Amino acid sequence: MSGGAGGFRGAVFALALVALAPAARADDPDLLSAGAGVYNFLRDSKEAQLRLEYDFSYRFVYFIRPIVGMFATNERSFYGYGGLRVDFEICQHVVLIPEAAVGYWSRGDGKNLGGATEFKTGGEIAYRFDDYSRLGVLFDHISNAGIFKTNPGVESLLIIYSIPIGGPRSP
């Protein structure tokens, strides 16, 4: 990824979203999310991906929520991660969810990402139903941020379904 003016404009846009969009409901429950989609989405050598993620209702600094997750591809690549996300309510039922994580990646027979430590950034846009379940589309990018000699990166596009665990929580 290149920085410069494009990176600065992206950062300003992200900060504007944070400032303008209200945080999601304070009583949102923990969520168990499952997804399926395409790994290496922007390249010719695509793979199938299955993902499982746990999104905690606990918040840091009012709106930042911890996550843990993992995914596997049909080429036996595996990624286990932990990170942070923010839920922004765009309108009554639509939630925008940027997230960032770091984790352990294993190649299997898939694409070489350069090393075992990989970073994941991306976002989801989801429809939140009245029962707190969600259906969304997630796009993310995984790379090692240049800490290894090889750093090709990979993008994923998934359909995600999240179910509430334990019911709504109080703040």
Secondary structure in CASP SS format (residue, H / E / C, confidence):
PFRMAT SS
TARGET T0000
AUTHOR 0000-0000-0000
METHOD secondary structure of the structure
MODEL  1
M C 1.00
S C 1.00
G C 1.00
G H 1.00
A H 1.00
G H 1.00
G H 1.00
F H 1.00
R H 1.00
G H 1.00
A H 1.00
V H 1.00
F H 1.00
A H 1.00
L H 1.00
A H 1.00
L H 1.00
V H 1.00
A H 1.00
L H 1.00
A C 1.00
P C 1.00
A E 1.00
A C 1.00
R C 1.00
A C 1.00
D C 1.00
D C 1.00
P C 1.00
D E 1.00
L E 1.00
L E 1.00
S E 1.00
A E 1.00
G E 1.00
A E 1.00
G E 1.00
V E 1.00
Y E 1.00
N C 1.00
F C 1.00
L C 1.00
R C 1.00
D C 1.00
S C 1.00
K C 1.00
E E 1.00
A E 1.00
Q E 1.00
L E 1.00
R E 1.00
L E 1.00
E E 1.00
Y E 1.00
D E 1.00
F C 1.00
S C 1.00
Y C 1.00
R C 1.00
F E 1.00
V C 1.00
Y C 1.00
F C 1.00
I E 1.00
R E 1.00
P E 1.00
I E 1.00
V E 1.00
G E 1.00
M E 1.00
F E 1.00
A E 1.00
T E 1.00
N C 1.00
E C 1.00
R C 1.00
S C 1.00
F E 1.00
Y E 1.00
G E 1.00
Y E 1.00
G E 1.00
G E 1.00
L E 1.00
R E 1.00
V E 1.00
D C 1.00
F E 1.00
E E 1.00
I E 1.00
C E 1.00
Q C 1.00
H C 1.00
V E 1.00
V E 1.00
L E 1.00
I E 1.00
P E 1.00
E E 1.00
A E 1.00
A E 1.00
V E 1.00
G E 1.00
Y E 1.00
W E 1.00
S E 1.00
R C 1.00
G C 1.00
D C 1.00
G C 1.00
K C 1.00
N C 1.00
L C 1.00
G C 1.00
G C 1.00
A C 1.00
T E 1.00
E E 1.00
F E 1.00
K E 1.00
T E 1.00
G E 1.00
G E 1.00
E E 1.00
I E 1.00
A E 1.00
Y E 1.00
R E 1.00
F C 1.00
D C 1.00
D C 1.00
Y C 1.00
S C 1.00
R E 1.00
L E 1.00
G E 1.00
V E 1.00
L E 1.00
F E 1.00
D E 1.00
H E 1.00
I E 1.00
S E 1.00
N C 1.00
A C 1.00
G C 1.00
I C 1.00
F C 1.00
K C 1.00
T C 1.00
N C 1.00
P C 1.00
G C 1.00
V E 1.00
E E 1.00
S E 1.00
L E 1.00
L E 1.00
I E 1.00
I E 1.00
Y E 1.00
S E 1.00
I E 1.00
P E 1.00
I E 1.00
G C 1.00
G C 1.00
P C 1.00
R C 1.00
S C 1.00
P C 1.00
END
